[in-house]
Amino acid sequence: MSEAEPAGPAATAAPAAPARDLEARLVARVRSDGPMSVAAFMAEALYDPRAGYYATKDPIGAGGDYVTAPEISQMFGELCGLWALQCWLDMGRPAPFRLIELGPGRGTLMRDALRAAAIRADFIAALSVSLVEVSPALQSAQAAALANAPVQAGWARRLEDVPAGPAVILANEFLDCLPVRQFVRLEDGWRERMVGLDPAAPERLAYVFDRLPAPDADIALIPETLRDAAEGAIVEVRPAAGAVLDALAARLIADPGAALFVDYGPAAPETGDTVQALKEHNKLDPLGAPGERDITARVDFASFAQEARARGLAAHGPVAQGGWLASLGLEHRAAALMKARPEKRASIARQVFRLCDPSQMGALFKALSVTAPDMSAPPGFPAPPEPSPASQADGAGRP
Ligand code: SAH
C-alpha cells in the first residue's frame, strides 16, 4: 500500500488458509532444499502471503492470541501521544511533521495517542500519520479505529516507503515479531540451530543442527559478551532489526526525529531459546501448525542500542516500562480518569498494576529511544551522563 492512498487500506483480508497446507509446503521445502534457519521458518510462519499468521489473522485482544499494553489501557497510547507531542516541542515545532507507527496492531495506540495529543491544535495542524503494516486484516482494523481521528492516516508496508521529513516513530511490540536466527554452542564451536524434519516422524518439523560449524561472519553477529558461552548455550540474533535501523538511520541522519521502541526482553544480552508461540493465550510448540500461532522472541535491547550507535544514531535507555510510564505521569492520568469515572476505579487501578508492576509488564517490558545524533534525551529517559572532569582529563591525554 503506498502513501499516495491515504483513504485507507484497499486490500481485504485473505480468507483463513489451512495451516496444514503451509506445514506441508515447509516440509516439502526442507525435503528438497535441506533444513532452513529458525529465522526463515519464522518469516514463513508469520508472513507467508497466503497462510502466514500476519496475513490472515487479527490476533490481538481478549478474544485473540495475546494482549498488548494499548489493549490493556487507553492510558498507554495516551502517554505515547504526549511523548510524541513533547518530542515535537523539543524539536522546535517543525511543520509539516509526521507521526509514524511500526506494526500498529488494531490501531488502538494511535487512536489514543492522537486523542491525547490533540490538546495542542498546532501539533495536529502540522501532522501527517503513517502506519507501517504488513497485515491486510490489521490494516482494516486500523482504518476502522482511526475513522474519527483528527488526522487522516496513510499506509506503507515498510518504513523506507514513508516520505522523508521530521518525525516521531512509535513501535510497541514490533521488534519481538521480527525473525531471529539461533546459534548453539557445541563442543567444537558455534553451529546454527535449524528447522529440519523429525527423524521419528518425517512429516513433522523439528529442530536440528546445521551440518557445518557457523562461519566467522555469523559468529561475528553473536554479542561479544556471549561468544564464550558454555556448551549447550543458545544465542539469538535478529538481522531484520538491523534492516529497521538502516531505514531509521537514513531518516534520522537527514531530518530530526525520535523513535520509541517498547518491547519485552532483557537489558543486557542473555543466552537461551526464547522463541515462543502463543495461541489463545497458551504457550505452544513454535514449530507446530505454522501460520496458526503467533511467534515472537525476546528483544536484545543492548545489542539493538549498540547497532543504532554504530549507525551514527543516539540511543537512550532501555528503561523499565513501569518506571517510564510513571515518569510520564501515569498516576496523574489514572487519578483523573478515576475522578471522571468513579465506577471504573477498580478497573483503572488494575490497568496501572498490569502495565507497571514488576510481576506483570513493569520490568520485563522496556522502552528504548533511538534519536537523531544531536537530540537531547526524550521524555522519560535519563540525560546522558556529563563527562566528569576526571574523565575529560583522561580523554585529553589519549592520542
Ligand atoms: N503495536 C500493536 C501490535 C503489536 S503485534 C500493539 O501494541 O497492540 C505486531 C504488529 O506488527 C502487528 O500489527 C503486525 O501485523 C505488525 N508487523 C509484524 N511484522 C511486521 C513487519 N515486518 N513490517 C510491518 N509490520 C509488521
Residues whose N, C-alpha, C, O or C-beta is under 5 A from the ligand:
A	BS01	SAH	Y54 T68 P70 L102 G103 P104 G105 V132 E133 V134 S135 L138 R157 N172 E173 F174 C177
